């Protein structure tokens, strides 16, 4: 869970367009619909 917070913080600091894509993929991963091979 700590890793999730760190990654989220990292993306938040970046504040780039990539954040949206990463955030969406992260949300999908958290939901269990993300690609395991991708992460």
Secondary structure, 3 states (H helix, E strand, C coil): CHHHHHHHHHHHHHCCHHHHHHHHHHHHHHHCCCCCCCC
